Amino acid sequence: MAVVFWIVIALIAVAAMAGGKRKTGGGGRPVRIDHPHYFDEDDHECSVCGARFRGKGMTCPKCGTRFEKTKEDDLEFIEEMEIWDGDD
């Protein structure tokens, strides 16, 4: 019986470590990461499965996760502006 207990504990520990690899908005809550673009339509990323998609929906079209909030990642926007401004 003790062996079963330790196997269950080990499985729970492994599952907890695997879950920690997700990109969430803090507190483990699923987040839609918004990626604005300088010329193109903005796209979004699921913090759970990493899918990239367009549209303002609060549900991931790939994994079905319901986002609790949004977060903006404007790094791509800044890079696009630097490239555009450098062409002058």
C-alpha positions in Angstrom: 0.0 0.0 0.0 2.9 2.4 0.8 4.3 1.8 -2.7 1.1 3.0 -4.3 1.1 6.1 -2.1 4.6 7.1 -3.2 3.8 6.4 -6.9 0.8 8.7 -6.7 2.9 11.4 -5.0 5.6 11.1 -7.7 3.0 11.4 -10.5 1.5 14.5 -8.8 5.0 16.1 -8.5 5.7 15.4 -12.2 2.4 16.9 -13.3 3.0 20.0 -11.2 6.5 20.5 -12.8 5.1 20.0 -16.3 2.3 22.5 -15.7 4.9 25.1 -14.7 6.2 25.4 -18.3 3.1 27.2 -19.5 3.2 30.9 -20.2 0.5 32.4 -18.1 -0.3 35.9 -16.8 0.5 35.2 -13.2 -1.4 32.9 -10.8 -1.7 30.3 -13.5 -4.5 32.1 -15.3 -4.7 31.7 -19.1 -3.9 34.9 -21.0 -4.4 36.1 -24.6 -1.1 37.7 -25.5 -1.7 40.5 -28.0 1.0 41.2 -30.6 0.4 44.5 -32.3 1.9 45.2 -35.7 2.9 48.4 -37.5 1.2 47.7 -40.8 -0.5 44.3 -40.6 -3.5 43.3 -38.5 -2.7 42.4 -34.9 -2.3 38.8 -34.0 -2.7 37.0 -30.6 -1.0 34.1 -28.9 -2.5 31.5 -26.5 -0.6 31.3 -23.2 -1.5 27.6 -22.8 -0.8 26.0 -26.2 1.2 28.8 -27.9 -1.1 29.0 -31.0 -1.0 32.3 -32.9 -4.3 33.6 -34.3 -6.1 36.7 -35.5 -9.4 38.1 -34.2 -10.3 39.5 -30.8 -12.0 36.4 -29.4 -11.4 35.4 -25.8 -11.2 31.6 -26.6 -8.2 29.9 -28.2 -9.3 28.4 -31.6 -6.8 25.6 -31.3 -7.1 24.3 -27.7 -10.4 25.9 -26.6 -8.9 27.7 -23.5 -11.0 30.6 -22.3 -8.7 33.5 -21.6 -9.3 35.4 -18.3 -7.4 38.5 -19.3 -5.1 40.0 -22.0 -1.5 41.1 -22.0 0.3 43.1 -24.7 3.7 42.1 -26.1 4.8 45.0 -28.3 8.3 43.8 -29.1 7.4 42.9 -32.7 5.8 46.3 -33.2 8.9 48.1 -31.9 11.1 46.0 -34.2 8.9 46.8 -37.2 9.0 50.5 -36.4 12.8 50.4 -36.2 13.0 48.7 -39.6 10.6 51.1 -41.2 12.3 54.2 -39.7 15.7 52.9 -40.9 14.6 53.0 -44.6 14.6 56.8 -44.8 
